[in-house]
Amino acid sequence: MNWEDECYLLSKRKFRENANIINVFSKNRGKVSGVVYGGNSRKIKNYLQISNKLYINHNAKNENRLGYFKTELVKPVSPLYFNDKERSSALLSISSILNMLLPESQPNQNIYESFEEFLNSIKLDNWVILYVFLELRLIKDLGYDPNLNQFKKNKSENELQKIKIDTFTYDVPLYLIQNRIPDNLSKNLIKASLNFTRNIIQNRFFLPNNLPFPKSRILLESYYS
């Protein structure tokens, strides 16, 4: 089974002496795993970095066996932020969440486009709030809508509103209910925003399936404590 596609690297692990098994999020095939021979060579290793955009050629004998990838770098993403601990943590965080929650070989154009839009916007000053909105869109695209627009919107955007969603109570920043980018950002507001989306993701997807929560996501939140 042969096909080609653009994709983003979600994870990699060493396989034998000079190969890697990688998971990619491809535009038309969804999350796919495959072996990259020579993945530990200097040339390939340098661009097999989490969240980098790649072009892959996939080859497999049948759909039930692990295939093989030939890879090319399309666009570096993570190397641009190796000296930025917050942005690096965000890239590792969202890549890990997608790697753990996306089903195998099921394309999702909405999630792919949202992810790509964020990667193209991470250089902006308000990138961390865009990250929060990315997680909210991901929650909806994975099948759970917290319906924040049902709650009152008549308070200051810097306040928190305590709301109950299903059996859980959350402190939600008002700008998320208003669905708008806040004019003023503070560490407390960013922390509350990340805390809210993390709790929803944990309660709806990770805890029910007994999945370990990504350490990179916890680290990202800790930078705003």
Secondary structure, DSSP 8 states (H G I E B T S, - for coil): -EEEEEEEEEEEEEETTTEEEEEEEETTTEEEEEEEETTTSHHHHHH--TT-EEEEEEE-SSTTS-EEEEEEEEE--GGGGTT-HHHHHHHHHHHHHHHHHS-BT---HHHHHHHHHHHHHTTSTTHHHHHHHHHHHHHHHTT----GGGS---S-TTSEEEEEETTEEEEEEHHHHHTS--S---HHHHHHHHHHHHHHHIIIIITTTT----HHHHHHHHTT-
